[in-house]
Amino acid sequence: MQRIIAHIERLLTIHDCVVVPQLGGFVAQKIPAVYILKEHGFKPPHSEISFNASLTHSDGLLATSYIQAYKVSFKKAQLMIEEDVDEIKKSLNSYKKASLGVIGSLHSGESGQLIFSPGKTASVDALHYGLPTFYFPVLPQSTMVDESVKRANDSDVFYVPIHRKFIRGVAATAAALGLFLLLSTPVKEINNSAYTASFIPTERSILSPADNTANHTIADSESNNIPTVAEATVNTSAPQSTLKPKLYYIIIGSFPNEQQANLFIADVDQTIFRDVNTVVRDNKHRVYTQAFDNREEAETYLATVRQNEKYQTAWLFISR
């Protein structure tokens, strides 16, 4: 039983959900940071493990972990998982309890239902390692008053003496500067066309939309002194879609990194699946045999893939 517990602990550090066939699924829920108002404390984000007894269909993660660890076939890995699950059930039948290490423990209720008690989640909190709960009390408001503000009164009036000679000197300087700028700037006719930006050249070739083989030329208009304006028509009748179509991937394996995915692809028979590749979502490298844009075609092909004993746990992944 310790064998399957070790695999579940390792997979929960990588994946959000690990399904144990014929038992249930263990889910790692992300809990955001919390501010404690009364104590002025900050609790860092963490993960909590829960158990869902309705998740009994294998997702292939546990079997893949057995295959990589013990170098066995998929069928042998399934038999090993069944043996470990039987030991957990025997413990529940005999002692009404099965310990799952740091994950927690399972209890058998009065009506036969499974009750999960979570344990320490430090092993699945690698992303938040070293973030403890800390307290930061509010500092008291300062009662110090600026002495300069205290001495200031509304009745205080300040007089700044300004001599008339100073004002006359400033006015004379401004007048002299304006006269200098007026006399130093040459005034002549300016060709406005030389400083005007044009979006349309004086001569260009335009392909007529009515005849793709005919070329029409806009002649130079400088000889007639009449400006020429070319109007470009834009087809706005066709709606432009910004939504990407859904793609349906037939997944035969899911891995935490690209290296493991490539090793898995190397073992796939290329004569059966020629288009095998990987799709990366949420830091998971999923190996797929083929992608479709039609769900019915994807489900039909999925049923064909599952006929292969090695890929009975293949599943459908939908993405945009």
C-alpha positions as CSV (number, residue, x, y, z in Angstrom):
1,M,0.0,0.0,0.0
2,Q,3.0,2.3,0.6
3,R,3.8,2.0,-3.1
4,I,0.7,3.6,-4.4
5,I,0.8,6.3,-1.7
6,A,4.2,7.3,-2.8
7,H,3.0,7.7,-6.4
8,I,0.0,9.7,-5.4
9,E,2.1,12.1,-3.3
10,R,4.5,12.7,-6.2
11,L,1.7,13.2,-8.8
12,L,-0.1,15.7,-6.6
13,T,3.0,17.9,-6.7
14,I,2.6,18.1,-10.5
15,H,-1.1,17.7,-11.2
16,D,-4.2,19.1,-9.7
17,C,-6.1,15.8,-9.7
18,V,-5.0,12.1,-9.4
19,V,-7.6,9.4,-9.9
20,V,-7.2,6.0,-8.3
21,P,-9.3,3.5,-10.2
22,Q,-12.1,1.9,-8.2
23,L,-11.4,4.1,-5.3
24,G,-11.7,7.9,-6.0
25,G,-9.9,11.0,-7.0
26,F,-7.6,13.2,-4.9
27,V,-7.8,16.9,-5.8
28,A,-5.3,19.6,-4.8
29,Q,-7.3,22.8,-4.4
30,K,-5.4,26.2,-4.6
31,I,-6.4,28.5,-1.7
32,P,-5.5,32.2,-2.2
33,A,-3.8,34.4,0.3
34,V,-6.0,35.6,3.2
35,Y,-5.9,38.8,5.2
36,I,-7.0,38.5,8.9
37,L,-8.5,41.8,9.8
38,K,-8.6,41.6,13.6
39,E,-5.1,40.3,14.0
40,H,-3.7,42.2,11.0
41,G,-2.2,39.0,9.7
42,F,-1.4,37.7,6.3
43,K,-1.8,34.0,5.6
44,P,0.1,32.9,2.4
45,P,-1.6,30.9,-0.4
46,H,-1.5,27.2,0.0
47,S,-3.1,23.9,-1.3
48,E,-5.7,21.7,0.3
49,I,-6.2,18.1,-0.6
50,S,-9.8,16.8,-0.9
51,F,-11.2,13.5,-2.0
52,N,-14.0,12.8,-4.5
53,A,-15.3,9.2,-4.4
54,S,-17.2,9.7,-7.7
55,L,-14.0,10.0,-9.7
56,T,-13.2,6.4,-10.4
57,H,-12.5,6.4,-14.1
58,S,-8.7,6.1,-14.7
59,D,-7.1,9.2,-16.3
60,G,-3.9,7.3,-17.0
61,L,-1.6,9.4,-14.7
62,L,-1.2,6.7,-12.1
63,A,-0.5,4.0,-14.7
64,T,2.0,6.1,-16.5
65,S,3.8,6.7,-13.2
66,Y,4.0,3.0,-12.6
67,I,5.3,2.3,-16.1
68,Q,8.1,4.9,-15.7
69,A,9.1,3.8,-12.3
70,Y,9.1,0.0,-12.7
71,K,9.6,-0.3,-16.5
72,V,6.6,-2.5,-17.0
73,S,3.8,-2.6,-19.6
74,F,0.5,-0.8,-19.3
75,K,-1.4,-4.0,-18.5
76,K,1.1,-4.9,-15.8
77,A,0.9,-1.4,-14.3
78,Q,-2.9,-1.7,-14.1
79,L,-2.6,-5.1,-12.3
80,M,-0.2,-3.5,-9.8
81,I,-2.6,-0.6,-9.2
82,E,-5.4,-3.1,-8.6
83,E,-3.4,-5.0,-6.0
84,D,-2.5,-1.8,-4.1
85,V,-6.2,-0.6,-4.2
86,D,-7.3,-4.0,-2.8
87,E,-4.9,-3.5,0.2
88,I,-6.5,-0.2,0.9
89,K,-10.0,-1.7,0.8
90,K,-8.9,-4.6,3.1
91,S,-7.6,-2.1,5.6
92,L,-11.0,-0.2,5.5
93,N,-12.9,-3.4,5.9
94,S,-10.8,-4.6,8.8
95,Y,-10.0,-1.4,10.7
96,K,-12.5,1.1,9.3
97,K,-9.5,3.2,8.4
98,A,-6.7,3.4,5.9
99,S,-3.7,5.7,6.5
100,L,-2.4,7.5,3.3
101,G,0.8,9.1,4.8
102,V,1.1,12.9,4.6
103,I,-1.9,13.0,2.2
104,G,-4.3,12.1,5.0
105,S,-6.5,9.1,5.8
106,L,-9.7,7.4,4.7
107,H,-12.5,6.3,7.1
108,S,-15.4,4.1,6.4
109,G,-18.7,5.6,7.5
110,E,-21.7,3.9,9.0
111,S,-23.5,3.7,5.6
112,G,-20.3,2.5,3.9
113,Q,-19.3,5.9,2.5
114,L,-15.7,7.0,2.4
115,I,-14.7,9.9,4.6
116,F,-11.4,11.7,3.9
117,S,-9.3,13.5,6.5
118,P,-6.6,15.6,4.9
119,G,-3.1,15.6,6.4
120,K,-0.1,17.9,6.0
121,T,0.0,19.6,2.6
122,A,3.6,20.8,2.8
123,S,4.5,18.3,0.1
124,V,2.1,19.7,-2.4
125,D,2.9,23.4,-1.6
126,A,6.2,23.6,-3.5
127,L,5.2,26.8,-5.2
128,H,4.6,28.5,-1.8
129,Y,7.5,27.0,0.1
130,G,9.0,29.4,2.7
131,L,6.0,31.7,2.9
132,P,4.8,31.6,6.6
133,T,1.9,33.5,8.2
134,F,3.1,36.9,9.4
135,Y,1.5,39.8,11.3
136,F,1.9,43.5,10.5
137,P,0.1,45.7,13.0
138,V,-1.1,49.1,12.0
139,L,1.2,51.9,13.1
140,P,-0.4,54.6,15.3
141,Q,-1.2,57.9,13.6
142,S,1.4,60.6,14.2
143,T,0.4,63.4,16.5
144,M,3.3,65.7,15.5
145,V,2.3,69.0,14.0
146,D,4.6,70.9,11.7
147,E,5.9,74.0,13.6
148,S,5.8,76.1,10.5
149,V,2.0,75.3,10.1
150,K,1.4,76.1,13.7
151,R,3.1,79.6,13.3
152,A,1.2,80.4,10.2
153,N,-1.9,82.7,10.6
154,D,-4.4,83.8,8.1
155,S,-3.9,87.4,9.2
156,D,-0.2,87.4,8.2
157,V,0.3,89.6,5.1
158,F,3.7,89.9,3.3
159,Y,4.6,92.9,1.1
160,V,7.3,92.6,-1.6
161,P,8.5,96.0,-2.8
162,I,9.0,96.4,-6.5
163,H,10.6,99.4,-8.1
164,R,9.1,101.1,-11.1
165,K,12.5,101.2,-12.8
166,F,12.7,97.4,-12.7
167,I,9.3,97.1,-14.4
168,R,10.3,99.6,-17.1
169,G,13.5,97.6,-17.8
170,V,11.6,94.3,-18.2
171,A,9.2,95.9,-20.6
172,A,12.0,97.5,-22.7
173,T,13.8,94.1,-22.9
174,A,10.7,92.3,-24.1
175,A,10.0,94.9,-26.8
176,A,13.6,94.8,-28.1
177,L,13.5,91.0,-28.3
178,G,10.2,91.0,-30.2
179,L,11.5,93.6,-32.7
180,F,14.7,91.5,-33.3
181,L,12.7,88.4,-34.1
182,L,10.4,90.3,-36.5
183,L,13.3,91.8,-38.5
184,S,15.5,88.7,-38.6
185,T,12.8,86.3,-40.0
186,P,12.6,86.5,-43.9
187,V,9.1,86.8,-45.2
188,K,8.5,85.3,-48.7
189,E,6.0,83.1,-50.4
190,I,6.1,79.5,-49.3
191,N,5.1,76.6,-51.5
192,N,2.6,74.8,-49.4
193,S,2.7,71.7,-51.5
194,A,6.3,71.2,-50.4
195,Y,5.3,71.0,-46.8
196,T,2.1,69.0,-47.3
197,A,2.1,65.2,-46.7
198,S,0.2,63.2,-49.3
199,F,-1.1,59.7,-48.8
200,I,-1.6,59.2,-52.5
201,P,1.3,59.5,-55.0
202,T,0.7,61.6,-58.2
203,E,0.9,58.5,-60.4
204,R,0.3,54.8,-59.5
205,S,-1.3,51.7,-60.9
206,I,-4.5,50.3,-59.4
207,L,-6.0,46.9,-60.1
208,S,-9.7,47.2,-61.0
209,P,-12.0,44.9,-58.9
210,A,-14.2,44.3,-61.9
211,D,-11.4,43.0,-64.1
212,N,-8.4,41.3,-62.4
213,T,-6.4,41.5,-65.7
214,A,-6.9,45.2,-66.5
215,N,-4.6,47.9,-65.2
216,H,-5.8,51.4,-64.7
217,T,-3.4,54.3,-64.2
218,I,-4.0,57.6,-62.5
219,A,-2.2,60.2,-64.6
220,D,-0.2,63.0,-63.2
221,S,-2.4,65.9,-62.3
222,E,0.2,68.7,-62.1
223,S,-0.3,69.7,-65.8
224,N,-4.0,70.6,-65.1
225,N,-3.3,72.0,-61.6
226,I,-6.2,69.8,-60.4
227,P,-5.5,67.5,-57.5
228,T,-6.4,63.9,-58.0
229,V,-7.9,61.8,-55.2
230,A,-7.9,58.0,-55.4
231,E,-10.6,56.3,-53.4
232,A,-9.9,52.8,-52.1
233,T,-12.9,50.6,-51.4
234,V,-12.8,48.4,-48.4
235,N,-15.1,45.3,-48.3
236,T,-16.8,45.6,-44.9
237,S,-19.7,43.3,-45.7
238,A,-17.9,40.1,-44.7
239,P,-17.8,39.8,-40.9
240,Q,-14.4,39.1,-39.4
241,S,-14.4,36.4,-36.7
242,T,-12.0,36.9,-33.8
243,L,-12.8,33.6,-32.1
244,K,-10.5,30.7,-32.8
245,P,-12.2,27.4,-33.7
246,K,-12.3,24.6,-31.1
247,L,-9.9,21.8,-31.5
248,Y,-10.4,18.3,-30.2
249,Y,-7.3,16.4,-29.3
250,I,-7.1,12.6,-28.7
251,I,-4.8,12.4,-25.7
252,I,-2.9,9.2,-25.0
253,G,-0.5,10.5,-22.3
254,S,0.1,13.5,-20.0
255,F,3.5,14.6,-18.6
256,P,4.9,17.4,-16.5
257,N,7.8,18.2,-18.9
258,E,8.8,18.0,-22.6
259,Q,11.5,15.4,-22.0
260,Q,9.1,12.8,-20.6
261,A,6.6,13.5,-23.4
262,N,9.3,12.9,-26.1
263,L,10.3,9.6,-24.4
264,F,6.7,8.5,-24.5
265,I,6.4,9.5,-28.2
266,A,9.5,7.5,-29.1
267,D,7.7,4.3,-27.9
268,V,4.5,5.0,-30.0
269,D,4.2,2.9,-33.1
270,Q,4.4,5.4,-36.0
271,T,2.7,3.0,-38.3
272,I,-0.5,3.3,-36.2
273,F,-0.3,6.9,-35.3
274,R,1.5,9.0,-37.9
275,D,0.4,12.5,-36.6
276,V,1.4,12.0,-32.9
277,N,2.5,15.3,-31.3
278,T,2.2,17.3,-28.1
279,V,0.0,20.1,-27.0
280,V,1.1,22.3,-24.0
281,R,-1.6,23.7,-21.6
282,D,-1.2,24.8,-18.0
283,N,2.5,23.5,-17.9
284,K,1.4,20.0,-18.9
285,H,2.7,18.3,-22.1
286,R,-0.1,16.1,-23.4
287,V,0.7,13.7,-26.2
288,Y,-2.1,13.4,-28.8
289,T,-2.5,11.1,-31.8
290,Q,-4.6,13.5,-34.0
291,A,-6.6,16.8,-33.7
292,F,-10.0,17.5,-35.1
293,D,-12.2,20.5,-35.6
294,N,-15.4,18.4,-35.4
295,R,-16.4,16.7,-32.1
296,E,-18.3,13.8,-33.7
297,E,-15.3,12.9,-35.8
298,A,-13.0,13.2,-32.8
299,E,-15.3,10.9,-30.6
300,T,-15.5,8.3,-33.4
301,Y,-11.7,8.3,-33.7
302,L,-11.3,8.1,-29.9
303,A,-13.4,4.9,-29.9
304,T,-11.1,3.5,-32.5
305,V,-8.0,4.4,-30.5
306,R,-9.4,2.8,-27.3
307,Q,-9.8,-0.5,-29.1
308,N,-6.0,-0.7,-28.8
309,E,-5.3,-2.4,-25.4
310,K,-2.3,-0.1,-24.8
311,Y,-4.4,3.1,-25.2
312,Q,-7.6,2.1,-23.5
313,T,-7.4,5.2,-21.3
314,A,-7.2,7.7,-24.1
315,W,-9.4,10.8,-23.6
316,L,-10.7,13.9,-25.4
317,F,-9.1,17.3,-24.7
318,I,-10.9,20.4,-26.0
319,S,-9.0,23.6,-26.6
320,R,-9.1,26.8,-28.6
